[in-house]
Amino acid sequence: MLHISHCKNPAARFILEPKSAKIMENLLRIELDIYALLLVAVMMISLSRRPLREGPPLERYFFLIAGSIAFILVLDALSWALDGVPGSGARFALHLTNTLYYMLYLVPLVIFTLFIDHISRQGTFPGGGMLHALALVIITLFAAAAFTSPWTEAFYDLDATNHYVRGRLFNALVTASFLIGFIPECILFARRRNMPKRIFRLLALYPIPIVVGGLFQFYREGSAMLWPAATVSLLLVHITIQQRSLNIDAISGLYNQAAFMEMLQNWAANSLNSGNSGNSGNSDNFGAILFDIDNFKRINFDSGYEKGNEVLLATGYAIKSVLGPRDIAARVGADEFIMLSPAGAPALEDLESQILAQVREIVIAGIDQEITVSSAHAVFDQSTHPSIDSFLQTLDSLLYKKKESLKNVPLQPELPLS
C-alpha cells in the first residue's frame, strides 16, 4: 500500500497510493460516526429513567431525535465501510444503506420542529394537529423519493466501481433541509417570552453546529461532518431538557416560582419598553390571573398530604387545559397558582371563568369536599404598576378582598409573591 518515492525531499519520501488514501479517509469518517454514536448513547442512557411511554413528552421527542440520528450514524458508517468494495453483494448493501440513510435524512429536523413547538408553549396550539400531519407528510414524501433512488438516482447513485455519487435532487434535499431547519427557529423567536432566557439561548444555538457541518459537507463532497455535528446540536437539546427540569414544579407540572418571576420580568420589560398603558390592542399588553385553592389546609389535614398533592396536580392540569399557545402558568405558593396571558381585561375574565369551571370538575377519590379556587385578575399598566412588585401586590390585594367577600379568607392575606 506504500511505496518509497525517489524524491530527495525527506518529507515526501512516503506517499500514499490513491486507493490507500481513499481507505484512510473512509476510516476517519467511520471513526467520527462511531464517536458521535457513543455520545448519543451516553445521552440516551442518562435520560432513560423510566419507560419511554411514561416519560414526559419532551423526553419522548428527544429519544425520537436521538434514535433517528443514531440510526443515521450507523448507516453512514456502514456506507463508508462498503464504499468502493467490488461485487454485487456489496452493491446491494450500499443501495440498502444509502436508501435508508436518505429516507431518515429529514426525520431529526422535523421532530426537532415538534420539540420546539412543545417546549415553547404550555397551552394548546390550534394548529398543533396540522403541524404533526404536515411533519408526517414531509417525512413520507422525502422517504418515498429516497426509496426510488436506486432506480431514479434522485438523492444518490453508485458508479461502476461501487463508489457513492450524489444524485440529481441532492441539492434540492439540502435546500429543503435548511428551510425545514429554519421553521423551529421562527417558532422559537416568536415565543421567546414563554421560556426562561437560558432555555431560549440553548435552543437558539441548536442550528449552528448543523449548519456549519451541513455547509462543510455540501461544498466538500465526501465529507462526513453533518451528522457528527448534529450530535453536538443534540447535546444542546439534552442540556436544555436537564435545565428545564430545574424550572418545573415537581408536583403540579407547571413552572416554579423562580422561572415565573424571570419570565414576568421579561414580559414587563417588553411592555414598559413599548409604552404599554393597558390598551388591549397593544401586542405587548398582558395580564395575570392569581388562583388560590380553597380550604387546602383542610384537605391536607383530613385526607393527607398525598391527596393534597393530587389536588395540586389536578389543578395544574385544569389550568394548563385552558392555556393558549402564548400563555404561561406557574405554581407560586403552597396552594397558589398564577397565569400570564397577552390579553386585556375581557379576555382575562373569560380565561378565569374557564379555569374555575375546569377546577370544579375535579373529582379525587378519598376527598369528600368540592375542589374550588378563588381568583383575581389584573392587567399590567405602567401608569399604575411601575414595577412587577406593585403589580403582584395588586393581585394579592384583589384576591384577598374577593376571598373576604366570600367569607372564605384567612385572618391575614398571604403574599407569597412579594
C-alpha positions in Angstrom: 0.0 0.0 0.0 3.0 2.3 0.5 5.8 2.9 -2.0 9.0 4.8 -1.5 9.4 7.9 -3.6 12.7 8.8 -5.3 12.1 12.4 -4.4 15.1 13.9 -2.5 12.8 15.7 -0.1 12.7 13.5 3.1 9.2 14.9 4.0 7.8 13.5 0.8 9.5 10.1 0.7 6.5 8.1 1.8 3.4 8.8 -0.4 0.1 7.0 0.0 -1.3 5.5 -3.2 -4.7 6.9 -4.2 -6.5 3.8 -3.2 -4.9 3.7 0.2 -5.6 7.4 0.8 -9.3 6.7 0.0 -9.4 3.9 2.5 -7.8 6.1 5.2 -10.3 8.9 4.5 -13.2 6.4 4.9 -11.7 5.1 8.2 -11.6 8.6 9.5 -15.3 9.1 8.6 -16.2 5.9 10.3 -14.3 6.9 13.4 -16.2 10.2 13.5 -19.5 8.4 13.2 -18.6 5.9 16.0 -17.5 8.7 18.4 -20.7 10.6 17.7 -22.7 7.3 18.2 -21.1 6.8 21.6 -22.1 10.4 22.6 -25.7 9.8 21.5 -25.7 6.5 23.5 -24.5 8.3 26.7 -27.2 11.0 26.3 -29.9 8.4 25.8 -28.8 6.3 28.8 -28.7 9.4 31.0 -32.4 10.1 30.3 -33.7 6.6 30.4 -35.0 6.8 33.9 -38.4 5.4 33.1 -40.2 3.6 30.2 -40.5 5.8 27.2 -44.3 5.8 27.1 -44.4 7.0 30.7 -41.8 9.8 30.3 -42.6 13.5 29.7 -43.3 14.5 26.1 -40.1 16.4 25.8 -38.1 13.3 26.6 -40.1 11.3 24.1 -39.2 13.8 21.4 -35.6 13.7 22.5 -35.5 9.9 22.2 -37.0 10.1 18.7 -34.4 12.7 17.6 -31.6 10.8 19.2 -32.8 7.4 17.9 -33.0 8.7 14.3 -29.6 10.3 14.5 -28.1 7.1 15.9 -29.6 5.1 13.1 -28.3 7.5 10.5 -24.8 7.4 12.0 -24.8 3.6 11.8 -26.0 3.7 8.2 -23.4 6.4 7.4 -20.6 4.3 8.9 -21.7 1.2 7.0 -21.9 3.0 3.7 -18.4 4.4 4.1 -17.1 0.9 5.1 -18.6 -0.6 1.9 -17.8 2.3 -0.4 -15.8 1.1 -3.3 -16.0 -2.6 -2.3 -16.4 -4.6 -5.5 -19.1 -7.2 -6.1 -22.9 -7.4 -6.5 -23.4 -8.2 -2.8 -21.6 -5.0 -1.7 -23.5 -3.1 -4.3 -26.8 -4.3 -2.9 -25.7 -3.5 0.6 -24.7 0.0 -0.5 -28.0 0.6 -2.1 -29.8 -0.6 1.1 -27.8 1.6 3.5 -27.9 4.7 1.3 -31.6 4.4 0.7 -32.4 4.0 4.4 -30.0 6.9 5.1 -31.8 9.3 2.9 -35.2 8.0 4.0 -34.3 9.2 7.5 -32.4 12.3 6.4 -35.1 14.8 7.4 -36.6 13.0 10.4 -34.4 14.6 13.1 -35.1 18.1 11.7 -38.8 17.5 11.5 -39.1 16.0 15.0 -37.0 18.9 16.4 -39.6 21.3 15.0 -42.3 19.4 17.0 -39.9 19.5 20.1 -39.6 23.3 19.8 -43.4 23.7 19.4 -43.9 21.7 22.6 -41.2 23.3 24.8 -42.2 26.9 23.8 -45.8 26.6 25.0 -47.7 25.2 27.9 -51.1 25.5 26.4 -52.9 24.1 23.4 -52.0 25.2 19.9 -54.9 25.3 17.4 -52.6 24.2 14.6 -50.8 21.5 16.6 -52.6 18.6 14.9 -52.0 20.2 11.5 -48.3 20.6 12.4 -48.0 16.9 13.2 -49.8 16.0 10.0 -47.5 18.3 7.9 -44.5 16.7 9.6 -45.7 13.2 8.6 -46.4 14.3 5.0 -42.9 15.8 4.6 -41.2 12.7 6.0 -43.3 10.4 3.8 -42.7 12.4 0.6 -38.9 12.5 1.0 -38.8 8.9 2.2 -40.7 7.9 -1.0 -38.2 9.8 -3.1 -35.3 8.2 -1.3 -36.8 4.8 -1.8 -36.8 5.2 -5.6 -33.2 6.5 -5.7 -31.7 3.1 -6.7 -33.6 3.4 -9.9 -34.2 7.2 -10.4 -30.8 8.4 -8.9 -32.8 11.0 -7.1 -30.6 11.5 -4.0 -27.6 9.3 -4.7 -26.1 6.9 -7.3 -23.3 4.3 -7.4 -20.7 4.3 -10.2 -19.3 1.2 -11.9 -16.8 0.8 -9.1 -19.4 1.0 -6.3 -18.4 4.5 -5.2 -21.0 6.9 -3.9 -22.1 9.7 -6.2 -24.6 12.5 -5.4 -28.0 12.2 -7.1 -29.9 14.7 -9.3 -32.0 16.0 -6.5 -29.3 16.1 -3.8 -29.2 19.9 -3.9 -33.0 20.1 -3.6 -32.8 17.9 -0.5 -30.1 20.1 1.1 -32.2 23.2 0.4 -35.3 21.6 1.9 -33.4 20.6 5.0 -32.2 24.2 5.5 -35.7 25.5 5.0 -37.2 23.0 7.5 -34.4 23.8 9.9 -35.5 27.4 9.8 -39.0 26.7 10.9 -38.2 25.8 14.6 -36.1 29.0 14.9 -39.1 31.1 13.7 -41.3 29.4 16.3 -38.6 29.8 19.0 -38.1 33.6 18.4 -41.9 34.2 18.2 -42.5 32.5 21.6 -39.2 33.6 23.3 -41.2 35.3 26.1 -42.7 31.9 27.1 -39.5 30.4 28.4 -36.6 31.3 30.7 -33.7 33.1 28.9 -31.2 30.3 29.5 -33.6 27.8 27.7 -34.0 30.2 24.8 -30.3 30.7 24.4 -29.5 27.0 24.4 -32.2 26.3 21.8 -31.2 29.3 19.7 -27.7 27.7 19.4 -29.1 24.4 18.2 -28.8 25.0 14.4 -25.3 26.4 14.4 -23.4 23.0 14.5 -25.8 21.5 11.9 -25.5 24.5 9.6 -21.7 24.5 9.8 -21.4 20.8 9.3 -24.0 20.8 6.5 -22.3 23.6 4.6 -18.9 21.9 5.0 -20.3 18.6 3.7 -22.2 20.4 0.9 -19.2 22.2 -0.5 -16.8 19.3 0.1 -18.2 16.2 -1.4 -17.3 13.1 0.6 -17.1 15.0 3.9 -18.8 13.3 6.9 -19.3 16.3 9.2 -23.1 16.7 9.1 -24.3 14.0 11.5 -21.4 14.3 14.0 -22.2 18.0 14.1 -25.9 17.1 14.5 -24.8 15.2 17.6 -23.4 18.4 19.1 -26.8 20.0 18.5 -28.5 17.0 20.1 -26.2 17.7 23.2 -27.7 21.2 23.4 -31.2 19.6 23.4 -30.1 17.2 26.1 -28.8 20.1 28.3 -32.0 22.0 27.6 -34.2 19.2 29.0 -32.0 18.9 32.1 -32.1 22.7 32.6 -35.8 22.9 32.1 -36.4 20.3 34.7 -35.0 22.9 37.2 -37.7 25.3 36.2 -40.7 23.0 36.6 -42.6 22.4 39.8 -42.4 18.7 40.5 -45.9 18.4 41.9 -48.1 20.5 39.6 -46.0 20.2 36.4 -46.2 24.0 35.8 -43.3 26.4 36.0 -42.0 27.1 39.5 -41.8 30.5 41.1 -38.2 31.3 40.2 -38.8 30.6 36.5 -42.1 32.5 36.6 -40.5 35.6 38.1 -37.8 35.6 35.4 -40.4 35.4 32.6 -42.7 38.0 34.3 -39.7 40.4 34.3 -39.3 39.8 30.6 -42.9 40.4 29.9 -43.0 43.6 32.0 -39.8 44.9 30.3 -41.2 44.4 26.9 -44.4 46.1 27.9 -42.7 49.0 29.5 -40.3 49.5 26.5 -43.3 49.6 24.2 -45.0 52.2 26.3 -47.9 50.0 27.2 -50.7 51.7 29.1 -53.1 48.8 29.4 -54.5 49.2 25.9 -55.9 45.8 24.9 -54.9 46.5 21.3 -51.2 46.7 22.2 -49.3 43.5 21.2 -47.2 43.7 24.4 -50.2 44.2 26.7 -50.6 41.4 29.2 -52.5 40.5 32.3 -52.4 37.9 35.1 -54.8 35.7 37.0 -54.0 34.6 40.5 -55.6 31.5 41.9 -55.8 30.1 45.5 -57.2 26.6 46.3 -60.0 27.0 48.8 -59.6 25.1 52.1 -56.4 23.5 51.0 -55.1 23.1 54.6 -58.3 21.2 55.5 -57.7 18.9 52.6 -54.2 18.1 53.8 -55.4 17.7 57.4 -58.4 15.5 56.6 -57.1 13.5 53.6 -53.3 13.6 54.0 -50.6 15.3 52.0 -50.6 12.7 49.2 -54.2 13.6 48.4 -53.2 17.3 48.7 -50.5 16.7 46.1 -53.2 15.0 43.8 -55.3 18.2 44.2 -52.3 20.3 43.2 -51.6 18.1 40.2 -55.2 18.1 39.1 -55.4 21.9 39.5 -52.3 22.3 37.3 -53.8 20.2 34.6 -57.1 22.2 34.8 -55.2 25.4 34.3 -53.0 24.0 31.6 -56.0 22.8 29.7 -57.2 26.3 29.2 -53.9 27.9 28.3 -53.3 29.2 24.8 -50.0 28.9 22.9 -48.8 32.3 24.3 -50.0 31.8 27.9 -47.8 30.6 30.8 -48.8 29.3 34.2 -46.8 28.6 37.4 -47.3 27.4 40.9 -46.0 30.2 43.2 -47.0 29.1 46.6 -48.2 26.1 48.6 -51.7 26.4 47.1 -51.4 29.4 44.8 -51.1 29.4 41.0 -50.7 32.3 38.6 -51.2 32.6 34.9 -49.9 35.2 32.4 -51.7 36.0 29.2 -51.1 38.6 26.4 -54.7 39.7 26.8 -56.9 42.6 28.1 -59.4 42.5 30.9 -62.3 40.9 28.9 -60.2 38.0 27.7 -58.8 37.6 31.2 -62.3 37.3 32.6 -63.2 34.7 30.1 -60.0 32.7 30.8 -60.7 33.0 34.6 -64.2 31.6 34.1 -63.0 28.7 32.1 -60.4 27.7 34.6 -62.8 28.0 37.5 -65.2 25.7 35.6 -62.4 23.2 34.9 -61.3 23.1 38.6 -64.9 22.5 39.7 -64.9 19.3 37.6 -62.0 17.8 39.6 -63.0 14.7 41.4 -60.4 12.8 43.5 -61.2 9.6 45.3 -60.9 10.0 49.1 -61.7 13.7 49.2 -65.3 14.5 50.0 -65.3 18.2 49.7 -65.7 20.0 46.4 -62.4 21.4 44.9 -62.7 25.1 44.2 -60.4 28.0 43.8 -60.7 31.7 44.4 -59.2 34.0 41.8 -58.5 37.6 40.8 -57.1 39.2 37.7 -55.4 42.4 36.7 -53.9 44.0 33.5 -50.4 45.2 33.7 -50.4 49.0 33.3 -47.3 51.1 33.7 -49.3 54.1 34.9 -50.4 52.2 38.0 -47.8 49.4 38.1 -44.3 51.0 37.8 -42.8 47.6 38.8 -43.7 44.0 38.9 -43.7 44.1 42.7 -46.6 46.6 42.7 -48.4 44.5 40.1 -48.2 41.4 42.2 -49.2 43.3 45.3 -52.3 44.5 43.4 -53.2 40.9 42.5 -52.7 39.7 46.1 -54.9 42.5 47.4 -57.6 41.8 44.8 -57.6 38.1 45.7 -57.7 38.8 49.4 -60.7 41.1 49.0 -62.5 38.6 46.9 -61.9 35.8 49.5 -63.0 38.1 52.3 -66.2 39.0 50.5 -67.0 35.3 50.1 -66.3 34.7 53.8 -63.5 32.3 52.8 -60.4 34.1 53.9 -57.6 33.6 56.5 -57.1 36.2 59.1 -54.2 37.8 57.2 -53.6 38.0 53.5 -51.0 35.7 52.1 -48.3 37.3 50.0 -46.1 34.5 48.6 -45.1 36.5 45.6 -43.8 39.6 47.4 
